[in-house]
Structures are given as C-alpha cells and as structure tokens.
Amino acid sequence: MLCNVALLQRLLRLSKLVIVQAIVKGGMLVPTFSFLCMVLRLRGFSSSIHLHFGGKLASIPTLSLTLSTSLNSDLALLPPPPTTVAATTDSTLPGLLQLISFGKTSVNLGIMHAPVLVLKDSLKRESGTKVHHANIQASKAVADIIRTTLGPRSMLKMLLDASGGIVVTNDGNAILREIDIAHPAAKSMIELSRTQDEEVGDGTTSVIILAGEMLHVAEAFIEKNYHPTVICRAYNKALEDAIAVLDKIAMAIDPHDRATLLGLVKSCIGTKFTSQFGDLIADLAIDATTTVGVDIGQGLRDVDIKNYIKVEKVPGGQLEDSRVLKGVMFNKDVVAPGKMRRKIVNPRIILLDSPLEYKKGENQTNAELLREEDWNLLLKMEEEYIEEICMQILKFKPDLVITEKGLSDLACHYLSKHGVSAIRRLRKTDNNRIAKACGAVIVNRPDELQESDVGTGAGLFEVKKIGDEFFAFIVDCKDPKACTVLLRGASKDLLNEVERNLQDAMSVARNIIKNPKLVPGGGATELTVSATLKQKSSSIEGIEKWPYEAAAIAFEAIPRTLAQNCGVNVIRTMTALQGKHANGENAWVGIDGNTGAITDMKEGKIWDAYNVKAQTFKTAIEAACMLLRIDDIVSGIKKKQAPGAGPQKPKVETEADADGEQILPD
C-alpha cells in the first residue's frame, strides 16, 4: 500500500540499520507499520514494536516508534540496533511521500504528483472574489467619471484626443466613447451607454450610474459569501417589480398634441448644454420627427432618424438661424454654373444611379485600329451613345437631372442646350433623401425611365452660397418624408454639441411618437420604485430578501446624484423625499434639478419618456447581473509567430537593390 516490496527488501539486504520516515495522512498510520513489520518478518527478523506517545494521537503531529530487531547471529552479543520509524501527519501536503534513509543515501519510494500546466506562461488568471471586487471597483470608477454630468446643473467634461482635437460635452455616451479604458469590466460598462444611445437616445448617464450603484450594493453580499446567482435572482425579481411600478404610474398622452410633446422634449434636453436657448432645439426636433414619421398601420408610426433626417452643420451666423427645411439640402453646385439655371420653381426632377458618359473598360483596354477613319468612327460612336442617353432623358422634359456617378462634358452640353440643370457625383444617402422628399424614383438605366419616376413634389430648387461654399436646396416639398436640419453657430465645437443634443431630442420625440406614455422625471420615478420594492421585500422569503432590498436602495442613486449636482443638503433632501414616497404615494414628487427644491413634477412639467426609463432599468440591472456572474478572468497575449512559420510577404525589389546584386557564376 505504501511502498514497493521488492525495493524495500533490496534496501533491507544492504543495510543493517534502517531508519524509515513516512509522511502520511492521519488515517494511514497503522497500515504503514503493519506492512513494514510484515516485510521485516519476511526477512526472518524477530521484531518487537514500542510506541512512545506524548499525549493523544489526534493532538500529536509526530509519533515516534522504536523497533528492536535481532539482525544477525554474529551481532547477537551487541545491543540490538534500533530501527526507528517516524510517522508525520500533515494534511497540507499535496501527495504522499515515503523516504527511506540509510547511511548518507536517500531513495524516494513514493511518487508525488507534479502540478499539471494547462495555461501558457504568458497567460494571467484571476478567479474568485478577487475578480468580483475588481469588477465592482472598475464599474464604480466609470460611474464616478460621469456622475457630475447628470441633471440640469451638470458639469461639462473636456476631452482631448490623440490628434489634438477637443470635445466639450456632458453627454454620457459621448464622454465614455472618447475614453480609452483597459479593464474589461469597465469596457462592458461603456457598451451599456452605447446600447442605451442606440436604443432610445437618452438616459446614457443614468444607466451607468444605476449599474454602478447596483454593483456597489452587491459588494457587501459578496463579502458575506453570498452566491452571485442568489444576488442575480433577487435583482431580476426587483427588475420585474420595477417595470410593473412604471406601468402603474405611467400617463398616456396624445402624440399629436404639440404643446405636450414640446414640454416633454424640453424636459429631456433641459439637462443639456442647449437648454439655454429655450425652445429652439425642442422645436427643431419635433418638426424633423413629425416630418419623417410614417404610418405603419394599427395606429403606429415609425420614424427613421438615421436615414431620412440629415443634420447639416454650417459654421457662421447665429444659432437662432437654424431651421428644419421642408425638403433637403446638400453641398453641391450645378455642373456648369454659367449655362445652367440656379433657381427653378416647381422643378421636374430625375434621379439617376448611372453615369452620363461613355463606358470605360473595367481595366486597361487596348483597341487596335488599322485605318484612320476607324478612329473617327470610334469617337463618333461614343458621342452618339451619349447623345442617345441624353435624348432618352430629355424626352420627359426634366428641369433638374441628378446622378450619383459621372457626367461628361458632352452630356453637360446637351442638357444645358435644352435648359436642364445637372448635378453629378451625389452621395447615395443624399439621393435617397431627395427621392423621399420630392417623390422621385432612382433609376439605374436611362432607357427604363417612365413618367412615374419623375419627381414633381418639390416647390423650389435653388443654389445658394453660404460662407465659401455652394449649397443646393430642394425645398417647399408637398409631403416630404425626408428632411434636413440646417444648424448655424459660431464655432465647430458649439455646432458639434448642438448636434449631439439635437440627436437626443429627436430620439425622445421618436420614442413618444412610437409609445406615447410619460413617467415623472426629477428622480420621482426611481423613488416610487424604491419605496414600492422596500414594501414588497418584507413578503419575500429566504436569503433573496436582502439583495432584493439592496436593489431597492440602489434606485435612490439617481435622485441622490441630482441633489448633489444641485448643491443642496443631500441628506435632508433625500430624507424628506423618502418621507413623501414612504408608502408608494405621491408618485409625482421629485427634485427640481435647477433649484434643488422638492416639487410636483406635473406642475413643473418635468417628464421622462416611458421607453427611456424602462430601457434604463433593464440595461442597468441586466449588466450588473452579468458582471456579478464573472468569477474568472483569463488574460494573455498570443505569442508572436515564429520567423518562417507563417506566409511571408513577397519582397519587392527596388532600384537600390539592383546595384548591389551579386553576379552569379556561369
């Protein structure tokens, strides 16, 4: 059981004095000695065993046993040599090691299992609570970066990029997008903000603060050895109940009532930089989204902001000059400014996706001509081809031809001769917007043109010079389903910030058009949710009760941050608010972000879109659960490829190499 019999016999044959040291686990003590005695008897030794105890077996790690043996007849008169067996119990040893010592030689009889290396040396692995604490700290750090940008009294952040550009903003997503972060958990927090921005366009700061707080309150439970799954179960239960509370306190509105819509968009962008310009941005956002809204049946409307609303930033002028065009504008001039009209009333517009020039070969094309007349014939064929295309277009009596591809001088001549203005090399996205605005259809081949493809919805085509550049306007459209927002402002930085705020405002307007429900702003929703969850936590049984209650407290992070940013006494304000919301009543009482006073949100017209709040809660809690369930981080960089292992790039010879070339022997 303990050691190899043949080997032990060989050792006993060699040695007269044998000292055996066995390091064993507690339960293997007796079998060891009985086995050893059996071996000694095999050799014909008479043996007697004496056990010396200094106390109880369990309390003494080392036991000394003396073995007296008669080894040889010619040594019978000598005192019997002691063979000592020392057995040591040590539960910390990874394996079982037996060592037999004789003279100055030691032989290892047992096999200790060497640790198995699975991961490469370059890999670094962290696991257990260490990972949980690291993730929570990283998430809190990200939340602290943008904590001061919440609410109307928020601070701005100035970010410098590698190329020396400056971004000044208080938009949570814009800030986190610019920051370069190394920690994986912090990176996933930044993803939250981006998801929130893509989904609903607002609440990017709130979602990070809420997720950070959820993880912060979970830290206490991790230290008490709660399993992360238990915490996640409680959080998911809290999320379901929070959404139920939102449904209860939400208020339906009429999306066609402009005054209500304006109030909502204003309260949503009241936290932004442009709130100082009053209703301007809110008006622009509502005009733009109502213009491009499309009925998709069952009383629902769809608004495609990305494709059909273009924001054109033109430095110069005042911000008050910004407006939403009933049509589109783009940064192009007509092809031949002297010959073509720059202003056309009620134009007939043809949109093309094909070049108005002779066809070029795909790559190098060689034409071998034997006679001189063939060259003239070739040129003539090209001219006739262009003339034919132009005549097919002119058949429909257009006033304006716009193509995404090239337009040759000859085609320009034919078109200008018939009084048709032309614009070439337009972006695909701009062409799509023009088609939506004036009712035209983009045609791929001029010979397939039909009368129905001609756009007649525009009221005016005009080319204007703004600053140093020419802009073409197609405006006064009858029922445009695409529009351009023209932004004017003193500097590029100002225009960029106004554009970010306008995008948020348009997203809020879109959310209301899609789902016309409101919830109170100013932290009132979070306080109501928190109070309701605290009440419900008393009815929850088992270990999940405590994380559930902690999630309820975490919701208070939003009103608390608002109070901090206002500069009021946070503890007094929060206590007063908690008192008002104690039994889930006064759902519309919250903090006025400008003054820090406790007011009724209905009177102050401080509202939030239902979509934004619901998305914020879902994203924050789901992300917190995901980060809590990480218990292992394995990081490592793949080693570089060994030279000659992979496919090498072909070496290109330069002129310099040619001079130094060795002359090969014949």
Summary of the structure (lengths in Angstrom):
residues: 666
radius of gyration: 41.2
end to end distance: 77.3
largest distance: 138.8
contacts: 2050
relative contact order: 0.13
helix: 45%
strand: 19%
